[in-house]
Amino acid sequence: MGPGGVALFLRKRNIELSHKYGLIDDIQATKAFKDLKKDYANVEIQFEKQAKQEAQQQRRWKQRNNPNQLPNSMSPTEARTIMGFTESDTLSNEVITLQYRTLMKKNHPDVGGSPYFASKINEAKDTLMNQL
């Protein structure tokens, strides 16, 4: 229950207690409950809109950040070039990992490197590892 729902629950409880202890009569209580019902409907509509917006944002984020849906995936030749390998080099898991660590030590954003270069190095490593 969001903040709006809590406030409405407290208003409802206040109306019930006010009526129970005679602070308001039946007509006032009925009117208060009708107003409360309208406000509750508005809160539900706002909640649904917010939920839809959050769902859209999550879908957009997943589309942008899902590596399986990249339209321009890196070619093996491009990956070898980025990692500093030639076509004649024999690659293994250990060789790729060692070269990856060497490049990331120089190009990681935490040590002043470019986030773009770091992402390209990551993508090149993944491409080459998937080929093994």
C-alpha positions as CSV (number, residue, x, y, z in Angstrom):
1,M,0.0,0.0,0.0
2,G,1.5,3.3,-1.1
3,P,1.4,6.6,0.8
4,G,-2.0,7.5,-0.8
5,G,-3.5,4.2,0.3
6,V,-2.3,4.7,3.9
7,A,-3.8,8.2,4.0
8,L,-7.1,6.9,2.7
9,F,-7.1,4.0,5.2
10,L,-6.5,6.5,8.0
11,R,-9.3,8.8,6.8
12,K,-11.7,5.8,6.6
13,R,-10.8,4.8,10.2
14,N,-11.3,8.4,11.3
15,I,-14.8,8.5,9.8
16,E,-15.7,5.2,11.4
17,L,-14.6,6.3,14.8
18,S,-16.2,9.7,14.5
19,H,-19.5,8.1,13.6
20,K,-19.2,5.5,16.3
21,Y,-18.6,8.1,19.0
22,G,-21.3,10.5,17.8
23,L,-19.0,13.2,16.5
24,I,-20.7,13.0,13.1
25,D,-24.3,11.9,12.2
26,D,-25.4,9.3,9.6
27,I,-25.7,11.9,6.7
28,Q,-22.2,13.3,7.3
29,A,-20.7,9.8,7.6
30,T,-22.4,8.8,4.3
31,K,-21.1,11.9,2.5
32,A,-17.6,11.4,3.9
33,F,-17.6,7.7,2.7
34,K,-18.7,8.8,-0.8
35,D,-15.9,11.3,-0.9
36,L,-13.5,8.7,0.3
37,K,-14.6,6.3,-2.4
38,K,-14.0,8.9,-5.1
39,D,-10.5,9.6,-3.7
40,Y,-9.8,5.9,-3.5
41,A,-10.7,5.5,-7.2
42,N,-8.4,8.4,-8.1
43,V,-5.5,6.8,-6.1
44,E,-6.1,3.5,-7.9
45,I,-6.0,5.3,-11.3
46,Q,-2.7,7.0,-10.3
47,F,-1.3,3.8,-9.0
48,E,-2.1,2.0,-12.3
49,K,-0.5,4.8,-14.4
50,Q,2.6,4.7,-12.3
51,A,2.8,0.9,-12.6
52,K,2.5,1.1,-16.4
53,Q,5.2,3.8,-16.6
54,E,7.5,1.7,-14.4
55,A,6.9,-1.4,-16.6
56,Q,7.7,0.6,-19.7
57,Q,10.9,1.9,-18.2
58,Q,11.9,-1.6,-17.2
59,R,11.2,-2.9,-20.7
60,R,13.2,-0.1,-22.3
61,W,16.1,-0.7,-19.9
62,K,16.1,-4.4,-20.7
63,Q,16.1,-3.7,-24.4
64,R,19.0,-1.3,-24.1
65,N,21.1,-3.5,-21.7
66,N,20.4,-7.0,-23.0
67,P,23.6,-8.1,-24.8
68,N,21.6,-10.8,-26.7
69,Q,19.6,-8.1,-28.5
70,L,22.5,-6.0,-29.7
71,P,21.8,-5.3,-33.4
72,N,25.4,-4.8,-34.3
73,S,27.3,-7.5,-32.5
74,M,31.0,-7.5,-32.9
75,S,32.7,-9.6,-35.6
76,P,35.4,-12.0,-34.6
77,T,37.9,-10.1,-36.7
78,E,37.0,-6.8,-35.0
79,A,37.3,-8.6,-31.6
80,R,40.8,-9.9,-32.4
81,T,41.9,-6.4,-33.5
82,I,40.6,-4.8,-30.3
83,M,42.3,-7.4,-28.1
84,G,45.5,-7.1,-30.1
85,F,45.6,-10.5,-31.6
86,T,46.3,-11.4,-35.3
87,E,44.4,-13.9,-37.3
88,S,47.3,-16.4,-37.0
89,D,47.4,-16.3,-33.2
90,T,46.1,-19.4,-31.5
91,L,43.6,-18.4,-28.8
92,S,42.8,-20.1,-25.5
93,N,40.8,-19.2,-22.5
94,E,43.9,-18.3,-20.5
95,V,45.5,-16.2,-23.4
96,I,42.3,-14.2,-23.9
97,T,41.8,-13.6,-20.1
98,L,45.4,-12.5,-19.7
99,Q,45.2,-10.0,-22.6
100,Y,41.8,-8.8,-21.3
101,R,43.2,-8.1,-17.8
102,T,46.2,-6.3,-19.3
103,L,44.0,-4.1,-21.4
104,M,41.5,-3.4,-18.6
105,K,44.2,-2.3,-16.2
106,K,45.1,0.5,-18.7
107,N,41.6,1.3,-19.9
108,H,39.2,0.8,-17.0
109,P,37.1,3.9,-16.1
110,D,38.2,3.6,-12.5
111,V,41.8,4.3,-13.5
112,G,40.9,7.1,-15.9
113,G,40.0,5.1,-19.0
114,S,37.1,5.5,-21.2
115,P,33.8,3.7,-20.4
116,Y,33.3,3.3,-24.2
117,F,36.7,1.5,-24.6
118,A,36.1,-0.6,-21.6
119,S,32.7,-1.7,-23.0
120,K,34.3,-2.5,-26.4
121,I,37.1,-4.6,-24.6
122,N,34.4,-6.5,-22.7
123,E,32.4,-7.1,-25.9
124,A,35.6,-8.3,-27.7
125,K,36.5,-10.7,-24.9
126,D,32.9,-12.1,-24.8
127,T,33.0,-12.6,-28.6
128,L,36.3,-14.4,-28.6
129,M,35.3,-16.6,-25.6
130,N,32.1,-17.6,-27.3
131,Q,34.1,-18.8,-30.3
132,L,36.2,-21.3,-28.3
